[in-house]
Amino acid sequence: MAQKTKEEQIVFQNQSHLVQKYFNDCGICPDLLDIALATDIMVQFAISGFSKDLKERFDNFQKYCNEKYKNDPQP
């Protein structure tokens, strides 16, 4: 496993905290995989900025979370 730079560690920690706060504020108790997936998406956003591909990942993950945790299938 490659060693992360100090900057990458800070970005990861910040995005991980943001993901934890988001789930907590929404009343969701996610499993570890979902925390990891959400953190990965947010780290990609923080490092690379917004893109069409990232928007698709956001949308798919949000739909997945709505279905899994809120029993709310959205079109």
Secondary structure, DSSP 8 states (H G I E B T S, - for coil): -----HHHHHHHHHHHHHHHHHHHHTT----HHHHHHHHHHHHHHHHH---HHHHHHHHHHHHHHHHHHH-----
